[in-house]
Amino acid sequence: MFKLFSINDANTLISTVDATLQEMQAAARDLAKLQATLADTAASTVQARNIATEMSFLASELQEQHQSLARMGVFISDLERGLVLFPSQLGAEVIHLSWQQGEAAITHYHGLLQRPGVVNERLPLPDEFLRRHAGAAQDGHLPQLDGSTAEKRLTTLVTEVTEVTEQAPSIGASA
């Protein structure tokens, strides 16, 4: 089962998510510096073992922070850019609300079905969606999907994508 966030619920988590992302980004930068230092360090030395131990610690910290976000229902799309996704729903379509560090609130989303050749396209949320979800805050959360409902929706989406992908070569060949 995974949670579908209302825009208000997702926006409420931004400060927590941002703090965790900043910690993760700092750990990733430190890890990269240590990797460079280790490359310039003689193997089988005390210094090399100390660097490797510190790298292992930082990697564990990154993994724990990543799992912490995942337990909240938040997915990291791009750690370096600070781009995170919150599962939600736009009409009948399951989407990911998209927030990037530096933004005051969520104003974009990623559709699960992208245009061919386009990866990670951030689309602006329709005004209707923003208005509807502003009212949803009074009612509480969007519904949670049980595993079978989510699986059925995802299976349908995968089937549609597969059909479009299979048709694409024949369309190009006839042109």
Protein Blocks (a to p, Z undefined) as FASTA:
>chain_A
ZZdddfklmmmmmmmmmmmmmmmmmmmmmmmmmmmmmmmpcehifklmmmmmmmmmmmmm
mmmmmmmmmmnopacfblmnopacddddehjbccdddddehiabdcbdcdfbdcehiahi
acdddfklmmmmmmmmmnopaddddfklmmmmmmmmmmmmmmmmmmmmmmmmmZZ
